Amino acid sequence: HELALQHFEEAARLYQQLDSLSAQVNALINIGDSQLVLKQQEKAKDTYNKALKLAVDSEDPYMLISAYVSLSELALEQGDLDQSEQLLIKAHQLASQVSAQSIKSETALFLATVFIKKQNYSAAKNMLDEAAPEPDKLAAYLKRKHLALSAELAALEQEWQRAYQLEKTANQLEVAQLNLSLIHI
């Protein structure tokens, strides 16, 4: 992650020279993500806030969504569930406005995670339903996350058989994805 951080910082400098706001935002988000993994939370917060400011300036809704999601992950990491929820709601509303179904599904799944942590299970169920009215049509990584969250929610509601089946299906999907990626290597 240290090496990735160096490369993302170099990319951010190059994009700044090119005056490419969206590319700068993307690089800053990647820098913040690396800082977060390296447990540099204050640096990550500063980096994400710079990304958010540039995203607002660029008027690129996708970069704005990414900045909100990144800041929400930081808030979640810091245990601030309310802040994480507020940022994800902004991201989710924006994804709904730009009709980006996969991004809308992803932000709904992030919101479901926060609602589960807040023990607001009915809101979590609503987000899972909104994320995937037809779960089989989700991209594989989103389908896996949807199944895992559904399993977690079923377990929390003591629906053990359903939780087991959902988690089993999620694990099978993950193994299939790993096998597929090994074939391509």
C-alpha positions as CSV (number, residue, x, y, z in Angstrom):
1,H,0.0,0.0,0.0
2,E,2.9,2.3,0.6
3,L,4.0,1.8,-3.0
4,A,0.5,2.3,-4.3
5,L,0.3,5.5,-2.3
6,Q,3.4,6.8,-4.0
7,H,2.1,6.0,-7.4
8,F,-1.3,7.6,-6.7
9,E,0.4,10.8,-5.4
10,E,2.5,11.0,-8.6
11,A,-0.7,10.5,-10.7
12,A,-2.4,13.3,-8.7
13,R,0.5,15.6,-9.5
14,L,0.4,14.8,-13.2
15,Y,-3.4,15.2,-13.4
16,Q,-3.1,18.5,-11.6
17,Q,-0.6,19.6,-14.3
18,L,-3.0,18.5,-17.0
19,D,-5.8,20.4,-15.2
20,S,-8.0,17.2,-15.2
21,L,-10.3,17.7,-12.2
22,S,-12.1,14.3,-12.5
23,A,-8.9,12.4,-12.9
24,Q,-7.4,14.4,-9.9
25,V,-10.5,13.5,-7.8
26,N,-10.0,9.8,-8.7
27,A,-6.3,9.9,-7.8
28,L,-7.1,11.7,-4.5
29,I,-9.7,9.1,-3.6
30,N,-7.2,6.3,-4.3
31,I,-4.6,8.1,-2.1
32,G,-7.2,8.4,0.7
33,D,-8.1,4.7,0.3
34,S,-4.4,3.8,0.7
35,Q,-4.0,6.1,3.7
36,L,-7.1,4.5,5.3
37,V,-5.6,1.0,4.8
38,L,-2.4,2.3,6.3
39,K,-4.4,3.6,9.4
40,Q,-3.6,7.2,8.5
41,Q,-7.1,8.4,9.2
42,E,-6.4,12.1,9.6
43,K,-4.4,12.2,6.3
44,A,-7.2,10.2,4.6
45,K,-9.8,12.7,5.9
46,D,-7.8,15.6,4.5
47,T,-7.3,13.9,1.2
48,Y,-11.0,12.9,0.9
49,N,-12.1,16.4,1.7
50,K,-9.7,17.7,-1.1
51,A,-11.3,15.2,-3.4
52,L,-14.8,16.3,-2.4
53,K,-13.9,20.0,-3.1
54,L,-12.5,19.2,-6.5
55,A,-15.5,16.9,-7.3
56,V,-17.9,19.8,-6.5
57,D,-15.7,22.1,-8.7
58,S,-15.7,19.5,-11.6
59,E,-19.4,19.1,-11.5
60,D,-18.8,15.4,-12.2
61,P,-21.6,13.5,-10.4
62,Y,-19.7,10.2,-10.4
63,M,-16.7,11.7,-8.7
64,L,-19.0,13.4,-6.2
65,I,-20.6,10.1,-5.4
66,S,-17.1,8.5,-5.0
67,A,-16.0,11.2,-2.7
68,Y,-19.2,10.9,-0.5
69,V,-18.7,7.1,-0.4
70,S,-15.1,7.4,0.6
71,L,-15.8,9.9,3.3
72,S,-18.6,7.6,4.6
73,E,-16.2,4.7,4.7
74,L,-13.8,6.8,6.8
75,A,-16.7,7.8,9.1
76,L,-17.7,4.1,9.4
77,E,-14.0,3.3,10.3
78,Q,-14.1,5.9,13.0
79,G,-17.4,4.6,14.4
80,D,-19.5,7.6,13.3
81,L,-22.5,5.7,12.0
82,D,-24.7,8.8,11.7
83,Q,-22.1,10.7,9.6
84,S,-21.5,7.6,7.4
85,E,-25.3,7.3,6.9
86,Q,-25.7,11.0,5.9
87,L,-22.9,10.8,3.4
88,L,-24.2,7.6,1.9
89,I,-27.7,9.1,1.6
90,K,-26.2,12.0,-0.4
91,A,-24.3,9.5,-2.6
92,H,-27.4,7.3,-3.1
93,Q,-29.7,10.2,-4.0
94,L,-27.1,11.5,-6.5
95,A,-26.8,8.0,-8.0
96,S,-30.6,7.8,-8.3
97,Q,-30.6,11.2,-10.1
98,V,-28.0,10.2,-12.7
99,S,-29.7,6.8,-13.3
100,A,-26.6,4.9,-12.6
101,Q,-28.2,1.6,-11.6
102,S,-25.0,-0.3,-10.5
103,I,-23.8,2.7,-8.5
104,K,-27.3,3.1,-7.0
105,S,-27.2,-0.6,-6.0
106,E,-23.7,-0.2,-4.5
107,T,-24.7,2.8,-2.4
108,A,-27.8,1.0,-1.3
109,L,-25.7,-2.0,-0.2
110,F,-23.4,0.4,1.7
111,L,-26.4,2.0,3.4
112,A,-27.7,-1.5,4.3
113,T,-24.4,-2.2,6.0
114,V,-24.7,1.0,8.1
115,F,-28.3,0.3,9.0
116,I,-27.3,-3.2,10.1
117,K,-24.6,-1.7,12.3
118,K,-27.2,0.7,13.7
119,Q,-29.6,-2.2,14.3
120,N,-32.2,-0.6,12.1
121,Y,-33.1,-3.9,10.4
122,S,-36.2,-2.7,8.6
123,A,-34.2,0.1,6.9
124,A,-31.5,-2.4,6.0
125,K,-34.2,-4.7,4.4
126,N,-35.5,-1.7,2.4
127,M,-32.0,-0.9,1.1
128,L,-31.4,-4.5,0.2
129,D,-34.7,-4.6,-1.7
130,E,-33.8,-1.3,-3.4
131,A,-30.3,-2.5,-4.3
132,A,-31.6,-5.5,-6.0
133,P,-35.2,-5.9,-6.9
134,E,-33.9,-8.7,-9.1
135,P,-30.7,-9.9,-7.4
136,D,-29.7,-12.3,-10.2
137,K,-29.3,-9.2,-12.5
138,L,-26.6,-7.7,-10.3
139,A,-23.0,-7.6,-11.2
140,A,-21.2,-10.6,-9.5
141,Y,-19.4,-8.6,-6.9
142,L,-22.7,-6.8,-5.9
143,K,-24.6,-10.0,-5.9
144,R,-22.1,-11.5,-3.5
145,K,-22.3,-8.5,-1.2
146,H,-26.1,-8.6,-1.4
147,L,-26.2,-12.3,-0.4
148,A,-23.7,-11.8,2.4
149,L,-25.7,-8.8,3.8
150,S,-28.9,-10.7,3.5
151,A,-27.3,-13.7,5.3
152,E,-26.1,-11.4,8.1
153,L,-29.5,-9.8,8.4
154,A,-31.2,-13.2,8.5
155,A,-28.8,-14.4,11.3
156,L,-29.5,-11.2,13.3
157,E,-33.2,-12.0,13.1
158,Q,-32.5,-15.6,14.1
159,E,-33.6,-17.1,10.7
160,W,-30.8,-19.6,10.9
161,Q,-31.7,-21.8,8.0
162,R,-32.2,-18.9,5.6
163,A,-28.9,-17.3,6.9
164,Y,-27.0,-20.5,6.2
165,Q,-28.4,-20.9,2.7
166,L,-27.7,-17.3,1.8
167,E,-24.1,-17.4,3.2
168,K,-23.5,-20.7,1.4
169,T,-24.7,-19.3,-1.9
170,A,-22.5,-16.2,-1.3
171,N,-19.5,-18.3,-0.6
172,Q,-20.1,-20.4,-3.7
173,L,-20.3,-17.3,-5.8
174,E,-17.0,-16.0,-4.3
175,V,-15.3,-19.4,-5.1
176,A,-16.6,-19.3,-8.6
177,Q,-15.3,-15.7,-9.0
178,L,-11.9,-16.7,-7.7
179,N,-11.7,-19.7,-10.0
180,L,-12.7,-17.5,-12.9
181,S,-10.0,-15.0,-12.1
182,L,-7.4,-17.8,-11.8
183,I,-8.3,-19.0,-15.2
184,H,-7.6,-15.5,-16.6
185,I,-4.1,-15.3,-15.0
